[in-house]
Amino acid sequence: MATGSAPNVLAEYRLNWPFRRPPLIRFIAFSVLAVLCAFSAKLWPAAPLLAAVALYYGIAYLWRGRFCTRLTTQGIEARGYFNHLVPWAEVAEIRDGGLSVSQPLDVGYDTRGWYAMIGDKQGPMGCLALTGRAPRGVVRVTRVDSTDLTLRAPLVTVWAPDPHFEDKLSQMQQLAGQYGARR
């Protein structure tokens, strides 16, 4: 839970360190490999490829750093792949999106897929063992026109827990009650 430094920022939430750590570790590893290959007489042709991979992971690390949610006096600023501003007048509810399992793209289209293979057609939990996808908890903003927006931060998964997730959610709900639209 962080308060913003700008006068109109009420609170700011960013992705936890475990979400940003993997690309940073890969960036460092591929950078070291690229340097070692550059100085090796036999492996120097692989250095540009390894440097390109290191550059990719460096950019991924920086890109994940921009994912945040700011609560301002004007509304909720959600920064992810795209920026969204939801004015407080349009916020009907902020709720816990629940601990759900991310699903593969073809779920619901092919009944002969993963669920049929393991005999579970009821839900995505059977898919967890085969695909390695992790359950996640998200914050959803419901607008007065009944459309939902999933915030990129705060975010919690099994492999990246956030012990303050409930506190952040309750602070967001408190601010929505103070500034948001009444139903």
N, CA, C and O atoms as a DFTB+ gen file, in Angstrom:
732 C
 N C O
     1  1       0.849      -1.158       0.000
     2  2       0.000       0.000       0.000
     3  2       0.900       1.228       0.000
     4  3       1.622       1.477       0.966
     5  1       0.856       1.961      -1.040
     6  2       1.713       3.136      -1.148
     7  2       0.860       4.356      -1.430
     8  3      -0.085       4.305      -2.218
     9  1       1.199       5.425      -0.789
    10  2       0.509       6.669      -1.097
    11  2       1.322       7.412      -2.143
    12  3       2.550       7.335      -2.159
    13  1       0.649       8.111      -2.991
    14  2       1.319       8.788      -4.084
    15  2       2.025      10.054      -3.645
    16  3       1.717      10.623      -2.598
    17  1       2.963      10.482      -4.444
    18  2       3.721      11.685      -4.132
    19  2       3.064      12.928      -4.721
    20  3       3.251      14.028      -4.201
    21  1       2.299      12.769      -5.796
    22  2       1.615      13.909      -6.401
    23  2       0.436      14.307      -5.515
    24  3      -0.123      13.468      -4.809
    25  1       0.060      15.581      -5.550
    26  2      -1.012      16.034      -4.656
    27  2      -2.361      15.369      -4.909
    28  3      -3.143      15.216      -3.970
    29  1      -2.660      14.968      -6.142
    30  2      -3.965      14.378      -6.415
    31  2      -3.964      12.847      -6.363
    32  3      -5.006      12.234      -6.597
    33  1      -2.829      12.214      -6.066
    34  2      -2.751      10.755      -5.976
    35  2      -3.058      10.328      -4.544
    36  3      -2.359      10.711      -3.606
    37  1      -4.112       9.531      -4.391
    38  2      -4.519       9.046      -3.076
    39  2      -3.756       7.787      -2.686
    40  3      -3.362       7.635      -1.530
    41  1      -3.543       6.884      -3.639
    42  2      -2.808       5.636      -3.396
    43  2      -2.289       5.111      -4.719
    44  3      -2.845       5.405      -5.777
    45  1      -1.218       4.332      -4.654
    46  2      -0.635       3.732      -5.849
    47  2      -0.221       2.307      -5.520
    48  3       0.368       2.042      -4.472
    49  1      -0.539       1.391      -6.438
    50  2      -0.205      -0.023      -6.261
    51  2       0.577      -0.498      -7.472
    52  3       0.200      -0.226      -8.612
    53  1       1.660      -1.202      -7.221
    54  2       2.498      -1.751      -8.292
    55  2       2.593      -3.257      -8.128
    56  3       2.275      -3.801      -7.071
    57  1       3.035      -3.927      -9.193
    58  2       3.259      -5.368      -9.103
    59  2       4.360      -5.665      -8.096
    60  3       5.336      -4.922      -7.987
    61  1       4.194      -6.740      -7.374
    62  2       5.210      -7.150      -6.399
    63  2       6.486      -7.593      -7.088
    64  3       6.499      -7.871      -8.287
    65  1       7.544      -7.653      -6.321
    66  2       8.858      -8.044      -6.827
    67  2       8.852      -9.409      -7.507
    68  3       9.513      -9.547      -8.536
    69  1       8.153     -10.428      -7.007
    70  2       8.178     -11.721      -7.701
    71  2       7.690     -11.674      -9.145
    72  3       8.084     -12.524      -9.943
    73  1       6.847     -10.712      -9.507
    74  2       6.405     -10.597     -10.897
    75  2       7.489     -10.032     -11.801
    76  3       7.507     -10.319     -12.998
    77  1       8.383      -9.241     -11.249
    78  2       9.427      -8.609     -12.061
    79  2      10.743      -9.362     -12.006
    80  3      11.606      -9.151     -12.857
    81  1      10.915     -10.228     -11.031
    82  2      12.181     -10.930     -10.844
    83  2      12.567     -11.855     -11.999
    84  3      13.724     -11.808     -12.417
    85  1      11.668     -12.700     -12.550
    86  2      12.092     -13.624     -13.615
    87  2      12.733     -12.957     -14.828
    88  3      13.780     -13.426     -15.274
    89  1      12.157     -11.876     -15.392
    90  2      12.844     -11.279     -16.543
    91  2      14.185     -10.650     -16.174
    92  3      15.103     -10.633     -16.994
    93  1      14.311     -10.132     -14.949
    94  2      15.591      -9.561     -14.536
    95  2      16.666     -10.636     -14.424
    96  3      17.800     -10.435     -14.858
    97  1      16.307     -11.771     -13.845
    98  2      17.270     -12.874     -13.720
    99  2      17.682     -13.367     -15.096
   100  3      18.861     -13.627     -15.336
   101  1      16.719     -13.498     -16.004
   102  2      17.043     -13.945     -17.367
   103  2      17.878     -12.912     -18.110
   104  3      18.771     -13.273     -18.875
   105  1      17.595     -11.625     -17.891
   106  2      18.396     -10.567     -18.508
   107  2      19.856     -10.673     -18.074
   108  3      20.761     -10.600     -18.906
   109  1      20.081     -10.843     -16.786
   110  2      21.446     -10.949     -16.266
   111  2      22.129     -12.206     -16.800
   112  3      23.286     -12.157     -17.217
   113  1      21.412     -13.334     -16.786
   114  2      22.009     -14.590     -17.245
   115  2      22.385     -14.523     -18.726
   116  3      23.494     -14.910     -19.096
   117  1      21.484     -14.043     -19.568
   118  2      21.784     -13.975     -20.998
   119  2      22.834     -12.911     -21.308
   120  3      23.592     -13.060     -22.266
   121  1      22.891     -11.851     -20.523
   122  2      23.940     -10.845     -20.716
   123  2      25.304     -11.440     -20.416
   124  3      26.257     -11.223     -21.164
   125  1      25.400     -12.186     -19.330
   126  2      26.675     -12.826     -18.978
   127  2      27.066     -13.835     -20.043
   128  3      28.229     -13.892     -20.444
   129  1      26.110     -14.633     -20.508
   130  2      26.407     -15.595     -21.574
   131  2      26.846     -14.895     -22.852
   132  3      27.760     -15.366     -23.529
   133  1      26.213     -13.783     -23.192
   134  2      26.584     -13.041     -24.404
   135  2      28.014     -12.514     -24.292
   136  3      28.780     -12.576     -25.255
   137  1      28.369     -12.000     -23.128
   138  2      29.724     -11.486     -22.929
   139  2      30.744     -12.622     -22.991
   140  3      31.801     -12.481     -23.605
   141  1      30.421     -13.747     -22.353
   142  2      31.341     -14.890     -22.392
   143  2      31.512     -15.412     -23.810
   144  3      32.624     -15.754     -24.211
   145  1      30.427     -15.478     -24.574
   146  2      30.522     -15.930     -25.967
   147  2      31.290     -14.940     -26.831
   148  3      31.988     -15.337     -27.763
   149  1      31.166     -13.667     -26.528
   150  2      31.883     -12.651     -27.306
   151  2      33.387     -12.790     -27.134
   152  3      34.143     -12.504     -28.062
   153  1      33.827     -13.220     -25.969
   154  2      35.259     -13.371     -25.719
   155  2      35.775     -14.771     -26.027
   156  3      36.980     -15.009     -25.947
   157  1      34.903     -15.686     -26.370
   158  2      35.306     -17.041     -26.717
   159  2      35.556     -17.102     -28.222
   160  3      34.765     -16.599     -29.018
   161  1      36.659     -17.723     -28.590
   162  2      37.027     -17.802     -30.005
   163  2      36.053     -18.670     -30.798
   164  3      35.756     -18.371     -31.955
   165  1      35.558     -19.738     -30.185
   166  2      34.675     -20.655     -30.906
   167  2      33.199     -20.251     -30.837
   168  3      32.427     -20.592     -31.734
   169  1      32.807     -19.545     -29.806
   170  2      31.393     -19.251     -29.601
   171  2      30.994     -17.815     -29.925
   172  3      29.836     -17.455     -29.714
   173  1      31.897     -16.983     -30.426
   174  2      31.563     -15.581     -30.642
   175  2      30.410     -15.365     -31.614
   176  3      29.727     -14.349     -31.480
   177  1      30.134     -16.251     -32.598
   178  2      28.966     -16.001     -33.458
   179  2      27.625     -16.054     -32.705
   180  3      26.641     -15.481     -33.172
   181  1      27.573     -16.724     -31.561
   182  2      26.329     -16.821     -30.796
   183  2      26.084     -15.575     -29.940
   184  3      24.977     -15.379     -29.438
   185  1      27.099     -14.742     -29.773
   186  2      26.981     -13.571     -28.896
   187  2      25.864     -12.614     -29.307
   188  3      25.114     -12.178     -28.434
   189  1      25.707     -12.260     -30.594
   190  2      24.618     -11.340     -30.950
   191  2      23.224     -11.912     -30.656
   192  3      22.327     -11.183     -30.231
   193  1      23.051     -13.210     -30.882
   194  2      21.760     -13.823     -30.590
   195  2      21.476     -13.777     -29.085
   196  3      20.368     -13.431     -28.673
   197  1      22.465     -14.121     -28.275
   198  2      22.286     -14.073     -26.824
   199  2      22.079     -12.639     -26.336
   200  3      21.312     -12.407     -25.401
   201  1      22.750     -11.690     -26.959
   202  2      22.557     -10.282     -26.592
   203  2      21.142      -9.826     -26.937
   204  3      20.542      -9.051     -26.192
   205  1      20.604     -10.302     -28.063
   206  2      19.232      -9.951     -28.435
   207  2      18.226     -10.527     -27.434
   208  3      17.255      -9.865     -27.069
   209  1      18.467     -11.758     -26.997
   210  2      17.588     -12.367     -26.001
   211  2      17.688     -11.600     -24.684
   212  3      16.675     -11.365     -24.026
   213  1      18.904     -11.209     -24.295
   214  2      19.095     -10.423     -23.070
   215  2      18.365      -9.086     -23.181
   216  3      17.737      -8.639     -22.221
   217  1      18.445      -8.453     -24.337
   218  2      17.747      -7.189     -24.551
   219  2      16.235      -7.365     -24.407
   220  3      15.558      -6.531     -23.806
   221  1      15.719      -8.456     -24.963
   222  2      14.283      -8.746     -24.832
   223  2      13.883      -8.827     -23.363
   224  3      12.896      -8.213     -22.959
   225  1      14.631      -9.572     -22.565
   226  2      14.283      -9.717     -21.148
   227  2      14.500      -8.417     -20.372
   228  3      13.793      -8.163     -19.397
   229  1      15.450      -7.603     -20.781
   230  2      15.626      -6.296     -20.154
   231  2      14.427      -5.399     -20.406
   232  3      13.962      -4.702     -19.504
   233  1      13.930      -5.420     -21.630
   234  2      12.735      -4.636     -21.966
   235  2      11.512      -5.186     -21.233
   236  3      10.673      -4.416     -20.767
   237  1      11.404      -6.513     -21.128
   238  2      10.280      -7.114     -20.400
   239  2      10.304      -6.704     -18.931
   240  3       9.253      -6.451     -18.342
   241  1      11.490      -6.637     -18.340
   242  2      11.612      -6.201     -16.954
   243  2      11.138      -4.756     -16.789
   244  3      10.376      -4.449     -15.872
   245  1      11.589      -3.881     -17.673
   246  2      11.174      -2.481     -17.611
   247  2       9.684      -2.324     -17.890
   248  3       9.013      -1.510     -17.256
   249  1       9.166      -3.101     -18.837
   250  2       7.754      -3.015     -19.200
   251  2       6.857      -3.409     -18.036
   252  3       5.841      -2.761     -17.785
   253  1       7.230      -4.472     -17.325
   254  2       6.418      -4.888     -16.174
   255  2       6.433      -3.850     -15.067
   256  3       5.528      -3.824     -14.233
   257  1       7.432      -3.006     -15.045
   258  2       7.497      -1.951     -14.043
   259  2       6.450      -0.873     -14.242
   260  3       6.143      -0.133     -13.307
   261  1       5.900      -0.768     -15.433
   262  2       4.898       0.271     -15.682
   263  2       3.505      -0.164     -15.257
   264  3       2.603       0.672     -15.195
   265  1       3.295      -1.458     -14.959
   266  2       1.984      -1.946     -14.556
   267  2       1.673      -1.444     -13.156
   268  3       2.331      -1.828     -12.190
   269  1       0.678      -0.593     -13.053
   270  2       0.305      -0.066     -11.738
   271  2      -1.135       0.426     -11.773
   272  3      -1.746       0.569     -12.832
   273  1      -1.648       0.676     -10.590
   274  2      -2.970       1.257     -10.421
   275  2      -2.824       2.454      -9.513
   276  3      -2.275       2.346      -8.416
   277  1      -3.313       3.599      -9.963
   278  2      -3.289       4.811      -9.152
   279  2      -4.716       5.229      -8.854
   280  3      -5.566       5.289      -9.743
   281  1      -4.957       5.513      -7.598
   282  2      -6.236       6.081      -7.198
   283  2      -6.001       7.570      -7.007
   284  3      -5.252       7.984      -6.122
   285  1      -6.644       8.364      -7.838
   286  2      -6.474       9.816      -7.774
   287  2      -7.802      10.451      -7.381
   288  3      -8.822       9.771      -7.260
   289  1      -7.771      11.728      -7.191
   290  2      -9.018      12.436      -6.863
   291  2      -9.971      12.451      -8.056
   292  3     -11.174      12.637      -7.876
   293  1      -9.453      12.259      -9.276
   294  2     -10.302      12.222     -10.471
   295  2     -10.902      10.840     -10.712
   296  3     -12.014      10.734     -11.229
   297  1     -10.179       9.777     -10.343
   298  2     -10.663       8.418     -10.596
   299  2      -9.553       7.403     -10.464
   300  3      -8.545       7.643      -9.801
   301  1      -9.752       6.263     -11.108
   302  2      -8.796       5.156     -11.053
   303  2      -8.020       5.131     -12.359
   304  3      -8.604       4.981     -13.432
   305  1      -6.705       5.278     -12.269
   306  2      -5.832       5.171     -13.431
   307  2      -5.227       3.772     -13.416
   308  3      -4.477       3.420     -12.505
   309  1      -5.556       2.982     -14.426
   310  2      -5.021       1.630     -14.552
   311  2      -4.015       1.624     -15.691
   312  3      -4.364       1.863     -16.847
   313  1      -2.752       1.345     -15.347
   314  2      -1.703       1.277     -16.366
   315  2      -1.310      -0.165     -16.559
   316  3      -0.829      -0.815     -15.631
   317  1      -1.511      -0.663     -17.751
   318  2      -1.137      -2.021     -18.107
   319  2      -0.604      -1.983     -19.522
   320  3       0.236      -1.150     -19.861
   321  1      -1.099      -2.891     -20.344
   322  2      -0.734      -2.831     -21.757
   323  2      -1.285      -1.556     -22.373
   324  3      -0.676      -0.974     -23.271
   325  1      -2.443      -1.128     -21.885
   326  2      -3.051       0.129     -22.280
   327  2      -3.385       0.903     -21.013
   328  3      -3.550       0.307     -19.949
   329  1      -3.486       2.213     -21.118
   330  2      -3.864       3.037     -19.977
   331  2      -5.372       3.250     -19.980
   332  3      -5.975       3.491     -21.025
   333  1      -5.970       3.157     -18.801
   334  2      -7.403       3.384     -18.639
   335  2      -7.603       4.368     -17.505
   336  3      -6.905       4.311     -16.493
   337  1      -8.549       5.263     -17.674
   338  2      -8.968       6.144     -16.597
   339  2     -10.463       5.938     -16.397
   340  3     -11.269       6.164     -17.300
   341  1     -10.806       5.508     -15.204
   342  2     -12.214       5.335     -14.851
   343  2     -12.545       6.426     -13.848
   344  3     -12.118       6.346     -12.696
   345  1     -13.301       7.455     -14.259
   346  2     -13.677       8.514     -13.320
   347  2     -14.504       7.939     -12.166
   348  3     -15.222       6.955     -12.337
   349  1     -14.394       8.558     -11.008
   350  2     -15.108       8.070      -9.831
   351  2     -16.605       8.015     -10.070
   352  3     -17.286       7.158      -9.507
   353  1     -17.129       8.909     -10.891
   354  2     -18.560       8.917     -11.156
   355  2     -19.016       7.647     -11.876
   356  3     -20.194       7.293     -11.820
   357  1     -18.093       6.961     -12.552
   358  2     -18.429       5.735     -13.275
   359  2     -18.171       4.473     -12.465
   360  3     -18.527       3.384     -12.914
   361  1     -17.563       4.582     -11.287
   362  2     -17.232       3.413     -10.467
   363  2     -18.441       3.032      -9.625
   364  3     -18.872       3.793      -8.760
   365  1     -18.978       1.855      -9.886
   366  2     -20.108       1.362      -9.102
   367  2     -19.628       0.489      -7.947
   368  3     -20.190       0.536      -6.853
   369  1     -18.583      -0.310      -8.193
   370  2     -18.124      -1.252      -7.176
   371  2     -16.692      -1.670      -7.460
   372  3     -16.279      -1.794      -8.614
   373  1     -15.952      -1.883      -6.399
   374  2     -14.622      -2.490      -6.500
   375  2     -14.700      -3.773      -5.695
   376  3     -15.056      -3.763      -4.517
   377  1     -14.359      -4.886      -6.352
   378  2     -14.497      -6.165      -5.670
   379  2     -13.320      -7.078      -5.970
   380  3     -12.555      -6.866      -6.911
   381  1     -13.206      -8.086      -5.143
   382  2     -12.195      -9.113      -5.333
   383  2     -12.650      -9.977      -6.490
   384  3     -13.756     -10.517      -6.478
   385  1     -11.791     -10.107      -7.490
   386  2     -12.123     -10.926      -8.648
   387  2     -12.074     -12.402      -8.334
   388  3     -12.427     -13.231      -9.173
   389  1     -11.642     -12.736      -7.139
   390  2     -11.598     -14.133      -6.728
   391  2     -10.325     -14.802      -7.161
   392  3      -9.654     -14.372      -8.100
   393  1     -10.012     -15.851      -6.466
   394  2      -8.848     -16.650      -6.818
   395  2      -9.290     -17.612      -7.896
   396  3      -9.870     -18.659      -7.609
   397  1      -9.014     -17.255      -9.139
   398  2      -9.450     -18.078     -10.257
   399  2      -8.231     -18.591     -10.998
   400  3      -7.116     -18.113     -10.788
   401  1      -8.449     -19.553     -11.854
   402  2      -7.360     -20.130     -12.623
   403  2      -7.383     -19.533     -14.013
   404  3      -8.431     -19.484     -14.656
   405  1      -6.222     -19.076     -14.482
   406  2      -6.155     -18.587     -15.847
   407  2      -6.358     -19.771     -16.780
   408  3      -5.911     -20.879     -16.487
   409  1      -7.021     -19.543     -17.889
   410  2      -7.419     -20.630     -18.763
   411  2      -6.729     -20.527     -20.108
   412  3      -6.392     -19.430     -20.552
   413  1      -6.513     -21.670     -20.768
   414  2      -5.996     -21.615     -22.125
   415  2      -7.042     -21.007     -23.062
   416  3      -8.229     -20.978     -22.734
   417  1      -6.612     -20.528     -24.209
   418  2      -7.502     -19.820     -25.125
   419  2      -8.625     -20.680     -25.675
   420  3      -9.701     -20.165     -25.978
   421  1      -8.399     -21.979     -25.810
   422  2      -9.404     -22.820     -26.445
   423  2     -10.424     -23.413     -25.479
   424  3     -11.219     -24.262     -25.882
   425  1     -10.423     -22.998     -24.233
   426  2     -11.383     -23.536     -23.272
   427  2     -12.788     -23.133     -23.686
   428  3     -13.050     -21.969     -23.988
   429  1     -13.684     -24.105     -23.697
   430  2     -15.066     -23.846     -24.060
   431  2     -15.347     -24.037     -25.534
   432  3     -16.509     -24.043     -25.941
   433  1     -14.328     -24.190     -26.332
   434  2     -14.525     -24.354     -27.764
   435  2     -14.355     -25.803     -28.202
   436  3     -15.022     -26.253     -29.134
   437  1     -13.474     -26.527     -27.543
   438  2     -13.181     -27.891     -27.941
   439  2     -13.400     -28.802     -26.741
   440  3     -12.588     -28.812     -25.816
   441  1     -14.467     -29.549     -26.746
   442  2     -14.737     -30.436     -25.611
   443  2     -13.847     -31.664     -25.628
   444  3     -13.821     -32.412     -24.651
   445  1     -13.123     -31.892     -26.704
   446  2     -12.212     -33.024     -26.761
   447  2     -10.822     -32.635     -26.279
   448  3      -9.879     -33.415     -26.412
   449  1     -10.684     -31.433     -25.719
   450  2      -9.383     -30.924     -25.295
   451  2      -8.924     -31.470     -23.963
   452  3      -9.102     -32.653     -23.671
   453  1      -8.335     -30.610     -23.158
   454  2      -7.717     -31.010     -21.885
   455  2      -8.713     -31.646     -20.926
   456  3      -8.393     -32.637     -20.269
   457  1      -9.908     -31.092     -20.838
   458  2     -10.862     -31.594     -19.852
   459  2     -11.300     -33.011     -20.186
   460  3     -11.426     -33.855     -19.299
   461  1     -11.534     -33.270     -21.479
   462  2     -11.951     -34.604     -21.878
   463  2     -10.843     -35.621     -21.620
   464  3     -11.117     -36.778     -21.300
   465  1      -9.585     -35.183     -21.763
   466  2      -8.472     -36.095     -21.544
   467  2      -8.376     -36.534     -20.090
   468  3      -8.001     -37.672     -19.808
   469  1      -8.714     -35.633     -19.159
   470  2      -8.580     -35.983     -17.751
   471  2      -9.926     -36.277     -17.101
   472  3      -9.988     -36.569     -15.907
   473  1     -11.006     -36.201     -17.884
   474  2     -12.315     -36.560     -17.378
   475  2     -12.993     -35.496     -16.548
   476  3     -13.973     -35.799     -15.866
   477  1     -12.515     -34.254     -16.571
   478  2     -13.129     -33.191     -15.790
   479  2     -13.634     -32.117     -16.740
   480  3     -12.842     -31.347     -17.283
   481  1     -14.941     -32.059     -16.944
   482  2     -15.507     -31.046     -17.824
   483  2     -16.162     -29.928     -17.034
   484  3     -16.800     -29.051     -17.618
   485  1     -16.016     -29.943     -15.707
   486  2     -16.699     -28.972     -14.869
   487  2     -16.016     -27.622     -14.812
   488  3     -16.695     -26.596     -14.770
   489  1     -14.700     -27.591     -14.808
   490  2     -14.042     -26.300     -14.644
   491  2     -12.567     -26.371     -14.915
   492  3     -12.045     -27.432     -15.256
   493  1     -11.886     -25.257     -14.770
   494  2     -10.490     -25.159     -15.154
   495  2      -9.502     -25.786     -14.166
   496  3      -8.323     -25.902     -14.501
   497  1      -9.920     -26.190     -12.986
   498  2      -8.948     -26.712     -12.023
   499  2      -8.270     -27.978     -12.528
   500  3      -7.112     -28.225     -12.193
   501  1      -8.957     -28.780     -13.321
   502  2      -8.330     -29.966     -13.884
   503  2      -7.222     -29.605     -14.850
   504  3      -6.281     -30.376     -15.040
   505  1      -7.328     -28.446     -15.455
   506  2      -6.334     -27.971     -16.407
   507  2      -5.037     -27.575     -15.704
   508  3      -3.977     -27.544     -16.329
   509  1      -5.117     -27.273     -14.416
   510  2      -3.954     -26.805     -13.670
   511  2      -2.815     -27.806     -13.700
   512  3      -1.657     -27.418     -13.851
   513  1      -3.121     -29.087     -13.560
   514  2      -2.079     -30.103     -13.503
   515  2      -1.383     -30.269     -14.847
   516  3      -0.194     -30.583     -14.887
   517  1      -2.097     -30.065     -15.939
   518  2      -1.515     -30.300     -17.255
   519  2      -0.836     -29.072     -17.841
   520  3       0.172     -29.204     -18.534
   521  1      -1.364     -27.881     -17.581
   522  2      -0.816     -26.697     -18.217
   523  2       0.130     -25.917     -17.326
   524  3       0.907     -25.103     -17.823
   525  1       0.083     -26.146     -16.007
   526  2       0.960     -25.425     -15.098
   527  2       0.489     -24.018     -14.815
   528  3       1.260     -23.224     -14.276
   529  1      -0.736     -23.672     -15.149
   530  2      -1.232     -22.336     -14.888
   531  2      -1.554     -22.198     -13.408
   532  3      -2.026     -23.144     -12.777
   533  1      -1.300     -21.028     -12.861
   534  2      -1.452     -20.812     -11.429
   535  2      -2.718     -20.026     -11.123
   536  3      -3.089     -19.137     -11.889
   537  1      -3.390     -20.338     -10.016
   538  2      -4.523     -19.525      -9.592
   539  2      -4.072     -18.099      -9.299
   540  3      -2.932     -17.870      -8.894
   541  1      -4.977     -17.142      -9.506
   542  2      -4.624     -15.758      -9.261
   543  2      -5.809     -15.007      -8.679
   544  3      -6.965     -15.351      -8.925
   545  1      -5.503     -13.983      -7.908
   546  2      -6.514     -13.108      -7.353
   547  2      -6.348     -11.726      -7.953
   548  3      -5.235     -11.205      -8.030
   549  1      -7.445     -11.136      -8.376
   550  2      -7.400      -9.837      -9.034
   551  2      -8.433      -8.912      -8.418
   552  3      -9.328      -9.349      -7.694
   553  1      -8.297      -7.633      -8.712
   554  2      -9.274      -6.634      -8.306
   555  2     -10.039      -6.214      -9.554
   556  3      -9.444      -5.875     -10.576
   557  1     -11.357      -6.240      -9.460
   558  2     -12.205      -5.848     -10.584
   559  2     -12.982      -4.588     -10.214
   560  3     -13.506      -4.451      -9.108
   561  1     -13.036      -3.679     -11.178
   562  2     -13.820      -2.456     -11.034
   563  2     -15.055      -2.613     -11.903
   564  3     -14.951      -2.808     -13.114
   565  1     -16.225      -2.527     -11.281
   566  2     -17.480      -2.583     -12.018
   567  2     -17.964      -1.152     -12.201
   568  3     -18.107      -0.396     -11.240
   569  1     -18.211      -0.803     -13.451
   570  2     -18.692       0.546     -13.768
   571  2     -20.213       0.599     -13.656
   572  3     -20.870      -0.438     -13.576
   573  1     -20.762       1.793     -13.649
   574  2     -22.213       1.947     -13.536
   575  2     -22.947       1.360     -14.739
   576  3     -24.125       1.021     -14.630
   577  1     -22.278       1.233     -15.879
   578  2     -22.903       0.605     -17.045
   579  2     -22.702      -0.909     -17.043
   580  3     -22.938      -1.562     -18.059
   581  1     -22.270      -1.472     -15.916
   582  2     -22.093      -2.912     -15.681
   583  2     -20.925      -3.536     -16.431
   584  3     -20.849      -4.763     -16.498
   585  1     -20.016      -2.760     -16.994
   586  2     -18.813      -3.326     -17.592
   587  2     -17.740      -3.435     -16.517
   588  3     -17.691      -2.634     -15.583
   589  1     -16.893      -4.427     -16.662
   590  2     -15.827      -4.679     -15.696
   591  2     -14.467      -4.315     -16.269
   592  3     -14.232      -4.415     -17.473
   593  1     -13.584      -3.894     -15.383
   594  2     -12.189      -3.642     -15.717
   595  2     -11.346      -4.381     -14.683
   596  3     -11.508      -4.170     -13.481
   597  1     -10.453      -5.240     -15.145
   598  2      -9.554      -5.951     -14.247
   599  2      -8.284      -5.137     -14.106
   600  3      -7.636      -4.806     -15.099
   601  1      -7.929      -4.814     -12.876
   602  2      -6.734      -4.017     -12.620
   603  2      -5.493      -4.891     -12.662
   604  3      -5.530      -6.044     -12.230
   605  1      -4.396      -4.357     -13.175
   606  2      -3.136      -5.090     -13.275
   607  2      -2.394      -5.143     -11.948
   608  3      -1.527      -5.996     -11.761
   609  1      -2.711      -4.267     -11.051
   610  2      -2.098      -4.275      -9.730
   611  2      -3.132      -3.739      -8.756
   612  3      -3.866      -2.825      -9.132
   613  1      -3.242      -4.226      -7.567
   614  2      -2.509      -5.348      -7.000
   615  2      -2.978      -6.670      -7.599
   616  3      -4.118      -6.806      -8.043
   617  1      -2.091      -7.611      -7.596
   618  2      -2.323      -8.923      -8.176
   619  2      -1.653      -9.942      -7.279
   620  3      -0.566      -9.694      -6.756
   621  1      -2.283     -11.071      -7.099
   622  2      -1.707     -12.113      -6.255
   623  2      -1.872     -13.461      -6.946
   624  3      -2.924     -13.758      -7.512
   625  1      -0.823     -14.267      -6.893
   626  2      -0.878     -15.628      -7.416
   627  2      -0.264     -16.555      -6.382
   628  3       0.250     -16.116      -5.353
   629  1      -0.327     -17.838      -6.674
   630  2       0.266     -18.818      -5.771
   631  2       1.777     -18.620      -5.696
   632  3       2.362     -18.749      -4.620
   633  1       2.413     -18.310      -6.818
   634  2       3.873     -18.184      -6.849
   635  2       4.341     -16.776      -6.505
   636  3       5.538     -16.558      -6.318
   637  1       3.419     -15.812      -6.418
   638  2       3.778     -14.446      -6.033
   639  2       2.723     -13.914      -5.064
   640  3       1.887     -13.096      -5.447
   641  1       2.758     -14.373      -3.816
   642  2       1.737     -13.935      -2.865
   643  2       1.929     -12.477      -2.453
   644  3       3.036     -11.941      -2.501
   645  1       0.843     -11.861      -2.056
   646  2       0.866     -10.496      -1.547
   647  2       0.125     -10.497      -0.215
   648  3      -1.105     -10.534      -0.198
   649  1       0.854     -10.456       0.902
   650  2       0.185     -10.517       2.203
   651  2      -0.696      -9.301       2.483
   652  3      -1.540      -9.352       3.378
   653  1      -0.520      -8.219       1.743
   654  2      -1.297      -6.999       1.957
   655  2      -2.423      -6.830       0.936
   656  3      -3.023      -5.759       0.849
   657  1      -2.712      -7.880       0.164
   658  2      -3.728      -7.797      -0.886
   659  2      -5.078      -7.380      -0.320
   660  3      -5.731      -6.497      -0.877
   661  1      -5.506      -7.991       0.767
   662  2      -6.810      -7.662       1.366
   663  2      -6.833      -6.225       1.879
   664  3      -7.852      -5.543       1.764
   665  1      -5.714      -5.758       2.446
   666  2      -5.649      -4.371       2.914
   667  2      -5.763      -3.392       1.746
   668  3      -6.459      -2.380       1.837
   669  1      -5.081      -3.701       0.664
   670  2      -5.146      -2.840      -0.522
   671  2      -6.558      -2.815      -1.087
   672  3      -7.070      -1.761      -1.467
   673  1      -7.181      -3.986      -1.139
   674  2      -8.547      -4.076      -1.647
   675  2      -9.510      -3.281      -0.773
   676  3     -10.373      -2.571      -1.289
   677  1      -9.369      -3.394       0.544
   678  2     -10.284      -2.652       1.421
   679  2     -10.047      -1.149       1.327
   680  3     -10.993      -0.368       1.429
   681  1      -8.785      -0.731       1.131
   682  2      -8.522       0.695       0.951
   683  2      -9.152       1.197      -0.354
   684  3      -9.706       2.295      -0.398
   685  1      -9.064       0.394      -1.404
   686  2      -9.681       0.769      -2.676
   687  2     -11.198       0.848      -2.539
   688  3     -11.824       1.759      -3.081
   689  1     -11.786      -0.093      -1.823
   690  2     -13.228      -0.080      -1.625
   691  2     -13.662       1.117      -0.790
   692  3     -14.714       1.709      -1.032
   693  1     -12.842       1.463       0.192
   694  2     -13.131       2.634       1.023
   695  2     -13.133       3.913       0.185
   696  3     -14.029       4.748       0.308
   697  1     -12.119       4.053      -0.668
   698  2     -12.040       5.240      -1.519
   699  2     -13.166       5.259      -2.551
   700  3     -13.680       6.324      -2.892
   701  1     -13.550       4.081      -3.049
   702  2     -14.665       4.020      -3.988
   703  2     -15.957       4.433      -3.298
   704  3     -16.803       5.091      -3.904
   705  1     -16.114       4.052      -2.040
   706  2     -17.293       4.467      -1.295
   707  2     -17.314       5.958      -1.043
   708  3     -18.372       6.585      -1.000
   709  1     -16.122       6.518      -0.877
   710  2     -16.017       7.969      -0.598
   711  2     -16.203       8.783      -1.872
   712  3     -16.916       9.787      -1.866
   713  1     -15.563       8.358      -2.974
   714  2     -15.574       9.153      -4.202
   715  2     -16.497       8.616      -5.284
   716  3     -16.933       9.377      -6.147
   717  1     -16.809       7.311      -5.258
   718  2     -17.531       6.658      -6.360
   719  2     -19.005       6.966      -6.392
   720  3     -19.551       7.636      -5.516
   721  1     -19.635       6.454      -7.433
   722  2     -21.079       6.630      -7.632
   723  2     -21.843       5.760      -6.648
   724  3     -21.373       4.689      -6.264
   725  1     -22.985       6.204      -6.253
   726  2     -23.844       5.437      -5.338
   727  2     -24.856       4.653      -6.155
   728  3     -25.442       5.173      -7.105
   729  1     -25.055       3.392      -5.776
   730  2     -26.063       2.549      -6.462
   731  2     -27.322       2.545      -5.702
   732  3     -28.287       1.899      -6.111
